[in-house]
Protein backbone atom coordinates (compact mmCIF):
# COMPACT_ATOMS: atom_id res chain seq x y z
CA UNK A 1 0.00 0.00 0.00
CA UNK A 2 1.32 3.44 -0.85
CA UNK A 3 0.48 6.42 1.33
CA UNK A 4 1.15 10.13 1.01
CA UNK A 5 1.83 11.89 4.28
CA UNK A 6 -0.14 15.05 5.16
CA UNK A 7 1.97 15.97 8.18
CA UNK A 8 5.41 15.10 9.56
CA UNK A 9 5.16 12.06 11.84
CA UNK A 10 7.89 10.46 13.95
CA UNK A 11 7.31 6.69 14.03
CA UNK A 12 9.16 3.38 14.03
CA UNK A 13 11.36 2.55 11.06
CA UNK A 14 11.64 -1.19 11.60
CA UNK A 15 9.39 -3.98 12.81
CA UNK A 16 10.82 -4.17 16.34
CA UNK A 17 10.61 -0.42 16.90
CA UNK A 18 14.28 -0.11 17.78
CA UNK A 19 14.76 2.62 15.16
CA UNK A 20 12.63 5.68 14.53
CA UNK A 21 12.34 8.01 11.56
CA UNK A 22 10.40 11.08 10.55
CA UNK A 23 7.88 10.47 7.78
CA UNK A 24 7.88 13.81 5.91
CA UNK A 25 4.72 15.58 4.74
CA UNK A 26 4.08 15.41 0.98
CA UNK A 27 6.23 12.30 0.52
CA UNK A 28 4.86 9.01 -0.80
CA UNK A 29 5.92 5.90 1.14
CA UNK A 30 5.51 2.27 0.08
CA UNK A 31 4.18 0.34 3.06
CA UNK A 32 4.33 -3.23 1.77
CA UNK A 33 5.22 -5.27 4.87
CA UNK A 34 2.45 -6.35 7.26
CA UNK A 35 3.69 -4.17 10.14
CA UNK A 36 3.99 -1.20 7.75
CA UNK A 37 0.41 -1.72 6.53
CA UNK A 38 -0.86 -1.61 10.10
CA UNK A 39 1.08 1.60 10.74
CA UNK A 40 -0.16 3.12 7.45
CA UNK A 41 -3.76 2.28 8.41
CA UNK A 42 -3.29 4.07 11.72
CA UNK A 43 -1.86 7.12 9.91
CA UNK A 44 -4.86 7.21 7.56
CA UNK A 45 -7.39 6.74 10.40
CA UNK A 46 -5.80 9.60 12.35
CA UNK A 47 -5.87 11.87 9.29
CA UNK A 48 -2.09 12.09 9.04
CA UNK A 49 -1.88 10.38 5.65
CA UNK A 50 -3.91 9.65 2.51
CA UNK A 51 -3.87 6.56 0.35
CA UNK A 52 -1.78 7.28 -2.71
CA UNK A 53 -2.90 6.15 -6.14
CA UNK A 54 -0.48 5.22 -8.89
CA UNK A 55 0.37 7.60 -11.67
CA UNK A 56 -2.01 7.38 -14.58
CA UNK A 57 -0.31 6.72 -17.88
CA UNK A 58 -1.84 7.76 -21.15
CA UNK A 59 -0.99 6.73 -24.68
CA UNK A 60 -1.47 9.14 -27.57
CA UNK A 61 -2.22 7.56 -30.91
CA UNK A 62 -1.32 9.74 -33.86
CA UNK A 63 -1.74 7.47 -36.88
CA UNK A 64 -5.12 6.01 -37.65
CA UNK A 65 -5.35 2.83 -39.63
CA UNK A 66 -8.33 2.31 -41.87
CA UNK A 67 -10.04 -1.01 -41.60
CA UNK A 68 -9.83 -2.81 -44.93
CA UNK A 69 -12.45 -5.24 -46.05
CA UNK A 70 -11.43 -8.70 -47.03
CA UNK A 71 -11.62 -10.04 -50.57
CA UNK A 72 -14.22 -12.65 -49.59
CA UNK A 73 -16.48 -9.99 -48.15
CA UNK A 74 -16.29 -7.95 -51.37
CA UNK A 75 -17.15 -11.00 -53.49
CA UNK A 76 -20.15 -11.84 -51.28
CA UNK A 77 -21.43 -8.28 -51.62
CA UNK A 78 -21.22 -8.53 -55.40
CA UNK A 79 -23.02 -11.89 -55.48
CA UNK A 80 -25.77 -11.24 -52.93
CA UNK A 81 -25.91 -7.47 -53.05
CA UNK A 82 -26.01 -5.13 -50.08
CA UNK A 83 -28.53 -5.79 -47.34
CA UNK A 84 -31.23 -3.17 -46.95
CA UNK A 85 -31.55 -1.80 -43.45
CA UNK A 86 -35.13 -1.93 -42.21
CA UNK A 87 -36.21 1.18 -40.37
Secondary structure in CASP SS format (residue, H / E / C, confidence):
PFRMAT SS
TARGET T0000
AUTHOR 0000-0000-0000
METHOD secondary structure of the structure
MODEL  1
X C 1.00
X E 1.00
X E 1.00
X E 1.00
X E 1.00
X C 1.00
X C 1.00
X C 1.00
X E 1.00
X E 1.00
X E 1.00
X E 1.00
X C 1.00
X C 1.00
X C 1.00
X C 1.00
X C 1.00
X C 1.00
X C 1.00
X E 1.00
X E 1.00
X E 1.00
X E 1.00
X C 1.00
X C 1.00
X C 1.00
X C 1.00
X E 1.00
X E 1.00
X E 1.00
X C 1.00
X C 1.00
X C 1.00
X H 1.00
X H 1.00
X H 1.00
X H 1.00
X H 1.00
X H 1.00
X H 1.00
X H 1.00
X H 1.00
X H 1.00
X H 1.00
X H 1.00
X C 1.00
X C 1.00
X C 1.00
X E 1.00
X E 1.00
X E 1.00
X C 1.00
X C 1.00
X C 1.00
X C 1.00
X C 1.00
X C 1.00
X C 1.00
X C 1.00
X C 1.00
X C 1.00
X C 1.00
X C 1.00
X C 1.00
X C 1.00
X C 1.00
X C 1.00
X C 1.00
X C 1.00
X C 1.00
X H 1.00
X H 1.00
X H 1.00
X H 1.00
X H 1.00
X H 1.00
X H 1.00
X H 1.00
X H 1.00
X H 1.00
X C 1.00
X C 1.00
X C 1.00
X C 1.00
X C 1.00
X C 1.00
X C 1.00
END
